[in-house]
Amino acid sequence: MHLRLAGDDSLDTAVTQLQAAGQPVIRFDLQDLYDVGGQFFIWELATAVAGHILGIQPFDQPNVESAKVLARKMVATYQETGQLPQLDSAEPTAANLQAFIAQAKPGDYISIHAYVPPTPATDALLQDLRTQLLAQTQCATTVGYGPRFLHSTGQLHKGDGGNGLFIQFTSDPVADVAIPDEAGQAASGMSFGLLKQSQALGDAQALLDENRRLIRFELGTAVDEKLRQLFVE
């Protein structure tokens, strides 16, 4: 789906190549940036219509709620024991990533879940990694920062036909911020970094509970350095 702003032909060649390769392509020419609002309405309506045709409820998201429930359990465990539950993670190496994506087959997709600080440098690395995986597997690829992507694609990841391969990145905060137990008070039993880690763990466990293929990489504080280790030279 190509949203094309009037006068911008920068992607025309790439989109034409997709069409020539037999991929379904639809183009929308936008007169100005305000036309994006109309696109929101079009695709919201299309989602409702597609849901009716597919026989699903497009206004419900039970699998998103399941991840939230598990995240709350992670927080509760921390409050009871002083530690978060542990899930298996792999050493961030190209070999480990290649072994994981070797499972990809036609009709699968690859989704990168980045629970890391969003910076321009990290953006570029994640997009380069996504592009490399696309070229290697010929599978559709996506990337999103956690936990915000959960509100757009979380239901898809756990409620679809099970054809996703999920790569989760987590990091340790360089600087953390405490969450007050009560507004205006200094006392705090949890930080934003811990909350984010709880959401990552909850999402990972929800994927595992649905028998999704998942690999986790813990990047510590050297996020960009560790991401570079995943590329195939």
Summary of the structure (lengths in Angstrom):
residues: 233
radius of gyration: 19.9
end to end distance: 31.3
largest distance: 61.6
contacts: 627
relative contact order: 0.16
helix: 47%
strand: 18%
